């Protein structure tokens, strides 16, 4: 597998809800854009956070530029189905005659997975077929901020399901090309985002196993988000430990909060370390780490810190630090 993650064409960021997939996807997109790669960050019918954390305009169903070399879009099923239908049928008048017909629309709404497939197909089109005015690919890299684990597995299985069940035709032709992209290690990779906690690690394991059995998408790494700082034996934690051993901090109004804070941090990091060991066994791929950022809100400054944490780790694996 190529060692330079940001040199690929299509990157899937997946994982449990609430583990920071969008944050990691946005950080990778900013690193790629800073390198000069024309990047599109794609969300799937998600609550809009990208405009806030990237410091740009709101991100909706139309592609919007948020930074130099970085565009974003938040696909919804209705818009994606229309755009995917236009890709297949080519002509607006033919699209209206076929897919805007009331009976056809009712039939399409009854097809399981069609909404998801239209959004996956649109992401594939941006990655492979969309061209700029100069005839070159419009984007060098498309990053798909995938939905939560179960939904993502269902979506990413759809090309194979279509090939297994649908008669040969325009739909299967596109499905075959989407499947080829998903399986091509020279163009595509998946990253799993998780936390070093019990349920997120279990879901990361389930996603890893589902990918091994069903999806077979090249898996590049697992990103462990929101790690607590390592225990500093020679710093504050060491001092607090000495105070605890001598019973000096119990009633001191200054030292007591410091001791309690150190105890909490130490316990959380020990918990993280246990789950990192388990993760290494159950999801045997490279681990990348993002520290917890202790801020009341999350915006462009905090996103830059996440990107700065990932950049040297990507560089050490063969990437190019911006």
Secondary structure as UniProt FT lines:
FT   HELIX           5..7
FT   STRAND          10..15
FT   TURN            17..18
FT   HELIX           21..34
FT   TURN            35..36
FT   STRAND          39..44
FT   HELIX           50..54
FT   STRAND          64..67
FT   TURN            68..69
FT   STRAND          70..75
FT   HELIX           77..89
FT   HELIX           92..99
FT   HELIX           102..109
FT   TURN            112..113
FT   HELIX           114..128
FT   TURN            133..134
FT   STRAND          141..148
FT   HELIX           149..165
FT   HELIX           170..183
FT   TURN            185..187
FT   STRAND          188..195
FT   HELIX           198..210
FT   HELIX           211..215
FT   STRAND          219..227
FT   TURN            233..234
FT   HELIX           236..246
FT   TURN            250..251
FT   TURN            253..254
FT   HELIX           255..282
FT   STRAND          287..291
FT   HELIX           300..316
FT   TURN            317..318
//
